[in-house]
């Protein structure tokens, strides 16, 4: 997946279970910090997780959406987001997913 995203979105850097140091105080990462690796922090991974973040904005979450990621659709969303940022379109919140871990979602009663 990371090779495909880099191919679609070059130049990008894909971090696997790592975050930049400046993100260490964001609440979504505080409980998952493991080792300090210079300019990055290693994260304790969530099993089955695939998340795409840009500067603290969650653009895709497999855990939250319960949808298997399609490289093309994830890449298209990231491209649109980056283009809107470049063009300074004011409402970038349309891209930010409110993260909810599946264990915190309400279960439907049948």
C-alpha positions in Angstrom: 0.0 0.0 0.0 2.8 2.5 0.9 4.5 1.9 -2.5 1.3 2.4 -4.3 0.5 5.7 -2.4 4.0 6.9 -3.0 3.6 6.2 -6.7 0.2 8.0 -6.8 1.2 10.9 -4.6 5.0 11.5 -5.2 6.7 13.1 -3.5 5.3 11.8 -0.1 6.8 10.1 2.9 4.9 7.1 4.2 5.5 6.4 7.9 4.6 3.0 9.2 3.7 3.1 12.9 5.7 6.3 13.3 4.8 10.0 13.7 6.8 13.2 13.5 8.1 14.4 16.9 5.9 17.5 16.8 2.8 15.3 16.9 3.7 13.7 20.2 1.3 15.9 22.2 -1.7 15.3 20.1 -4.3 13.4 22.2 -4.8 10.6 19.6 -1.2 9.6 19.9 -0.2 10.2 23.6 -1.2 6.7 24.8 0.5 5.0 21.8 4.0 6.4 22.0 6.8 3.9 22.2 10.4 4.7 21.3 11.9 8.0 20.4 13.7 7.7 17.0 15.4 11.1 16.5 12.8 13.2 14.5 10.1 10.5 14.9 8.3 8.5 17.5 7.5 4.8 17.1 3.9 4.1 17.8 2.4 1.0 19.4 0.2 -0.2 16.5 -3.5 -1.0 16.6 -4.1 -4.4 15.1 -5.8 -4.1 11.8 -5.3 -0.3 11.6 -4.6 1.7 8.5 -4.7 5.4 8.9 -3.7 8.3 6.7 -2.7 11.5 8.5 -1.4 14.9 7.2 -0.2 17.4 9.8 -2.6 16.1 12.5 -5.6 15.7 10.2 -7.0 12.2 9.8 -7.9 11.6 6.2 -8.6 7.9 6.3 -9.1 5.3 9.1 -9.8 1.7 8.4 -10.7 1.1 12.0 -13.1 4.0 12.2 -14.8 3.5 8.8 -14.6 -0.3 8.9 -13.8 -0.2 5.2 -10.8 -1.9 3.6 -8.7 0.9 2.0 -8.6 1.2 -1.8 -5.3 2.7 -2.8 -6.9 4.7 -5.6 -9.7 6.2 -3.4 -7.3 7.0 -0.5 -4.8 8.6 -3.0 -7.6 10.6 -4.6 -8.8 11.9 -1.3 -5.3 12.9 -0.2 -4.7 14.6 -3.6 -7.9 16.6 -3.3 -7.0 17.6 0.3 -3.5 18.7 -0.7 -4.9 20.6 -3.7 -7.4 22.4 -1.5 -4.7 23.3 1.0 -2.5 24.6 -1.9 -5.4 26.7 -3.2 -6.2 27.8 0.4 -9.8 26.7 0.2 -11.2 27.6 3.7 -13.2 24.6 4.7 -10.6 21.8 5.0 -12.6 20.3 7.9 -14.6 18.3 5.2 -11.6 16.0 5.1 -11.0 15.5 8.8 -12.5 12.2 10.1 -13.6 12.2 13.7 -11.8 9.1 15.0 -13.8 6.6 17.0 -12.2 3.3 17.9 -14.6 0.5 17.0 -14.7 -0.6 20.6 -16.3 2.7 21.5 -19.1 2.6 18.8 -22.6 1.7 19.9 -23.7 -1.8 19.0 -27.0 -2.1 17.3 -29.6 -4.3 19.0 -31.3 -6.8 16.8 
